[in-house]
């Protein structure tokens, strides 16, 4: 079983006071050669579905970003209850 505390979970405001939670691993200061990999979970999962893959990808030289989509895991719900793509 993967350690739930293995990675630091960050939260950033994206729009209208909605904060998304994500893991960002494989970042090396002043290193511009890493290829970013975005790991997106499906319904009804969270970023933790990728726990077994994050370290391996970062160790292989990738910059790994694994977010919780809005309303899932540690990310905020929409204040208005709408989840469509229009502003």
MOUR-V140092 format. One line per field, one symbol per residue. burial: 1 if it has 16 or more other C-alpha atoms within 10 Angstrom, else 0. A space follows every 50 residues. Layout:
burial->???
This chain:
burial->00000000001000000111111111100000000110101000011101 1001101100111111111111111110000000000
